[in-house]
Every structure is written in C-alpha cells, then in structure tokens.
Amino acid sequence: MPDPELTDRSVPRRQRSGISQVPYLPGLDGMRALAVVAVMLYHTHNGWLPGGFIGVEVFFVISGYLITLLLIGEHESTGRISLRQFWGRRARRLLPALFFLLLALTSYTAIFRREELGRLRGDVLAGLTYVSNWYQIWTSQGYTAAMEWAPLRHLWSLAVEEQFYLVWPLVMAVLLRVGRRRIPNLSRWLFLAAIVIAVITALLFQPGREISPDATPNAYWHVAGRDISRIDTLYLSTITRSTGLLIGAAFAMIWRPLAIMRGPLRRAGHALDIVAVVGLGALGVLAWQLHLVTSRGGDAMLFRGGLIAVALATVLVMAAVTHGGSFVGRLLGIRPLRWIGTRSYGLYLFHWPIYQIIRDVAGNRLTVFEFVIAMAITVVITEFSYQVIETPIRRRYIGRWWRRLKRNRDPVPRRIIAVTSALCITMFGFAGVSIATAELEPTEFEQSQEAGEDAVTPLMPVERPPAPPDSSLPSPPAASSEPSGGVPLTADVTESTEVTGSTEVAESTEVTESTEVTGSTEVTGSTEVAESTEVAETTEVTESTEVTESTEVAESTDVTESTDVTEPTEATDTPDVSESTEPTLSPSSADSTEITESTDVAESTDVTATTRPRRTTTSAPTDLTDTTEVPDVAVRPSSSAPRRTTTTSTTPTTTTTTPPTTTTTSTTTSTTTTTTTTTSTTTTSTSTTSTTTIPAIPPTVVPPVVQAIGDSVMLGAAPNLAERGVIVDAAQSRQMIDMLPSVQALAAQRGFGDVVVVHLGTNGSFSEGTMRAFFDALSSVPRVIVLNVHADRGWTQRNNELLATLPDIYGNVTLIDWNNEVANCEGNCLYDDGIHLPPDGRRFYADLVFRHVGI
C-alpha cells in the first residue's frame, strides 16, 4: 500500500525548495480511495468486481512514483539521500498499525480459535519481517487456496512494497550520482526494464488448470524439494510485480508536478482531463474483465500484458491529477475521497482479517449484510488506529504527551495509562506465549481429505462378478468314478437309486451349473450320504428310508443327490460318513462342480445358486446334531417348488459313531473343475430313527458394481462409500473437464460397472458441450446417478441448471438434488466453507448415495 503521507507534508521544511519537491496532491488521495474500495469489493468474493485486485497494482504505481519523487526532491535540496531518515519515516508510518494488527489478531486467535495458532505463527513472523509474499509462495498459500482461515494473506502486497522501500533508495543513490539532469534519460531504462519483466512473466505463464503436481506438473516448479505454484509465484513475487513500481518510478523522473506547472504544459489541464478519462475508462474495463483465476486456470490476459496495462492506465490518470489545472484532479480530491485515501493503509490492513473472522474461510462469499457489518467495524478500527496510534507516532506526539503528563499533578491520567498498559502487556504476553508454544497440526478438513485419498482407487476398467446362472440349462451328463475298493460306481442324477448296506466309496463327480435331481430313493438299512455343502451333520436312520425328491442344483448348493448304484458294494448295517467340504465352481463352466458333504439323510432341494464359497472346516459329527455353515450366495428360486416325502420304518438298534476320515479339496477357477472325494464309512447298528431336513438358502441379489467419480466433496466421504464396495475415484480441485478424457477412454474399453455416481461442478463452471461429451461417454452404463452442487460460488446456479437437464437427455441418468438434500442432514454436516463434509455430513452423503444405488 502506498504511504498517503508521501507528499510535501512529510518533507522537512528546510528541504521544501526546488522543482522536484512533492506538494500535497488531493487527487492522489482520490486514486487511493478508488483503489482500496476496488480491493475491498473484490475480497468479498461476490463477483461484484471480479478484477478489483488491480487496485493493488494502482497502489504500486503510486508508491513507485511518490517514493522516487521524494528521493529526487531530497537529493535536490540537500545534495544527498539520508537512508536513516528515509527508513525511519517509513517505519514510523507503517509499523505501528501493523504491530497493532498482529498483536490484536494473535490475542483474538489465542482466545477464540486456539486450534489455528500453530498455522498463524508462520504468517505472523512473515508479516513482522515483511516477507509474506515469499512465505506464501513457499507454503502454497496464495489467493487460490480457498479452504483455509488465513487472516494475514493480504500482507503480501505490503511485503512487496517494503522490499522495494528497502532496495530502491540504494538504487536511487547510485543513479543520482550521475547528476539530476540526466535522470530523465534514465527513465527510459526503467520503462524498458518493466517491459522486459512483463515479457518474462508472459513467457513463464503456463495456461491450464492447476490441480496438483502429479496431475498438472507443468503448473509447478520443483525447487529444493518443494512444488512451487507458477501462478502464485508470478502473482506474488517481488520481481514479477515490480512492473508497476518501476513504471511509477520512471514516470516520476519525467513528470514532476512543480516543474510541469512552471513549463509549457501548465496550460494542458483540459487535455490531460481527456487523458485521465481514457485512463479511468481503461481501469474500469480491466477491473471488470480481468480475473486472477478462472475455471480453466490462471487468466492469460492478466499475466500476458494485463498487469502492465493497468500500470500504464494508472499513469494516464496520474498525469492529470498531479497537474494543478486539471478538473479530474479536483474531482478526485473531494473530501470523502480524501478521507478514504488518507486512511487507505489502515482500511487495507484491517478489512481482510475482519472479513475472515466473519466468514471463517478465505473462499467464502460475504453477503450484503455481512459486508456492511464488516465495513462498519473496519472503519471504526481504522479511525481508532489512525487517530490514536498512527498519527501520534508518525508526528512524534508521544514524547510531548508524556512530558505534559509528567507535569500534570493530577495522578488519575497516569493511573489510567498505567492500568491500560498493564492490561495490554498481559494480553499481548499471553498471545505471544500461546502462539510460540502452539503445535502445528493438520485441520480436521485436511485429515478427512487424507483419509479419503487412502480410500480412492484410480479410474480403471472393472471386473464384473459372475452373473447368476440360467436355471434352464440342461442337466449335466452322468459322471463315472472308481471307488477306492476297486468297485465301479456310476452316478446318474436323473434316476432312482437303491443303496443297501455299508459303503466305502471313492467317487468322482462332475456336475454342471444347473443340475436337476428328480426321483425316488429307497434306502434299506442305514445309509449316510455326504454331498455338496459345507455341513457338519450326524443323523441316525434305521431300516428303510424312502425319499421322493425334486432337486435343481446350480454351482454349489446344500443338496443330496439320488444315486443309482449299479454294482454291489461292501456294506455293513450303519454307515457313518462325515466330510469337510469346500465347493468351488466356475460360473462359466457347463459341466463341472465339486461336491463334498457330511450328512446322514438324502433330502429334497430345489435351488439355483451362484456362489463364491468361503473356506470352512466341518467338525466331526455328533448324534442328532445338525451344524450347517452356509456360504454367501445369491440364489434364484426355481420354477417348481420342491416336493419332499419321507417314509421311515424303524427297528431298535444300537449305534456307535467313530470319527470319519475326511479328505477336503477346494479349488476356485473360471474353467471346468473335476474333484475326487474319498469317503471311508464305518457302520454299526442303530437304535433310533430320525429325519433331518436341510433348509433351503434364502434368495439374495448379486450387488451391482458401483463406481464413483467426484471432487473433494466426494473425497471426504470416500471411506464411507468404500465400506460397501463402491469404487471411488475423487480428488481435490477436480472439474468435469479434467475427467473427460479418462471417462471417454474407459468407455472405449467398456470398463464401467453397473452404476456410475458422478459429483462434479464444485470447483468451477463447465460448458454444456463438456457436460454432454462427459455423459455421452456414460450412455452405455445401465444407471448413472448425478449429484448437483452445493457451494456458495458464482458458478453454482448455472452448473445446477445444466445438470437438471440430464434426466431429460439421457434415460439412464438419475439426479440427486444434493443442493437441497443437505438441508435434511442432522448434526454438524458442513465445514465452515459450507461445502465440505465433517463426519455427520459424510455419513449422510454416503447413505444418500446408497439409497439411490440400492445397496
């Protein structure tokens, strides 16, 4: 910010002579007033003046002009430049208000926002040493960082000016050694230097969005192990922003107000008014058209000539307001503008922290009411600082007050001052200790984003789970096997079977995805048959059991087939068979299944199943105990209900059960699999008769494959979504146009799942063409669920209007009105920015998606 006191008022009287002195110029105060108002409007983030930040460049030009003019005038009057006096005047003018701001803000933070103290410490130290611009570049805290509480971010411009104030007197001391008469010739070199810097800035500017060093590496420089933003560097660095200062300095060398009024241009006031109107018009257009960043990245117009255009337009206005005969100078010098201009430093210094206290987060917009309240508070604090702190110190009134106070015999004023001083020292001591000892911890928002990144899977083709088999497939052919005892055995799943006695069998069975078992089985004696489930069961059956059943089996089910044994087998009265089973099927296989079971009863089952079995161990059987562990399956009822008829005749017997010898084989493949199971049966007499029925597996549905594409809002909820198997690809600062190439490439590979959830549009506007291209790529997806935008940003309404048209254009699109649904969330659902989600909001967000997806 330029020093409003850099006029003839600040020059000692003995130096007020010569044509290079700086008279009081009311019009410059008016220019300061317009500039600071433009900046304050821009900082509301309401879009009222999108290029209002150019007011800072206007300040730079004015500062360069006045500082150079002051140094030339001092050298003209005294023949030298006193660096001690120059820097002393700057310190008395600028430091008191800055110290007051830093101490007051630190005290407020220590009392009301202690969690922010650790992050504020670096800003305070950078502000005290006037290196805020370089600190922000190094820590990536430029104006493009919106999700932060950053009450000292505006100090970057003061840092640029103070660094200029530190270096420029040294440069001028060297230049003035060549003689004041040659100074006008030196101005051309300053103009040339400004143009060279502007050209270098234009060449270094990289068009396109800045997302992250990995996603957009060209938008960053890698310096000393850190990724430095190009936009932040070009906008904040002292070198690239020195164009305005240099142009102002060059103009001071050729346009000295007292000299102009003594030369031939003294009558050019009206002509200069026209020049000033052109300059003001140009500044107005630039303030309306320029942007720092857009949805497509940094504004190319700003970095490729926009800043130097602002500086040149400012010079046109300054030429008029520094001319004594100009009407524009008198117009801009009216009292209200002068009052604002003389306090522009304080207004700039205090307005931004007050904005931040009201809105919490840098990127939030101020409402009209909040803006009025903020301005009222800013004016009060600015006037207090100007009258009580800045002016007395700058004019060295403190010493006179203190001497007058000591001469006063009334002790009351001294006591008031002593008490006030003690309270201030105590408060500032508390604030200083608090900020010095505060720990630097990531915010809750930063932690949520880091947790979300751990749950993210980059967008890639998905592998669908096997679809449920068709129950209409034909029954598998009969499979032959060789029993361990050398007795041939033939299994025919479509015929009646009679088994007598005790059997020791080694059998190899091949079954297709869909198997129909229909028939009537008569069992004479006591037979235990184990087949196709993860079941541990012991059942005692005596004499004769007749079972009539209708069974339809697909892949791996809890069933017992009817078996037709065509050859005699070795048998005793009561076989006891128990096996540990792990069925493994291939969904695409037509004739392979692995069946192993432990059960004592053949029963009727009508099932079609698709399963991905879990590995289980079946315990040794116990009399009259049925323990069944059913794998996760998705089943579909068959067209015919099963019929089950069991007839039992009993004869008292005695049964002794011995642990069986079990061989378990588990294989999971996508091709045909043949499994051989060996069963050893030991038979004794039985004493009771019982019938056990294995219940049918309830039908379920194969869950859909769900992919989700989003920005930082979805990123926060990524762990919640991933809990139910949603494949999430979300990232901070993402926009729809960023994901368009990836979505189109994936569409070409047919790599989408059953459902795709899209939540984009929070970080910037998108065109209708971009939106249509994006959702054209998703047109083959069975279901696309889109969430609209909830954000207090200028592009939100337009984006939501475009998204609202999607269901009418694409039949597979369902729209979730997130902008209104978030109001139904109970608890703390949004962070201070009104966009991102704390834990309550993340759960609500995920549940809303789950309800629409159906999982």
Disulfide bonds with the S-S distance in Angstrom:
Cys825-Cys829 1.86
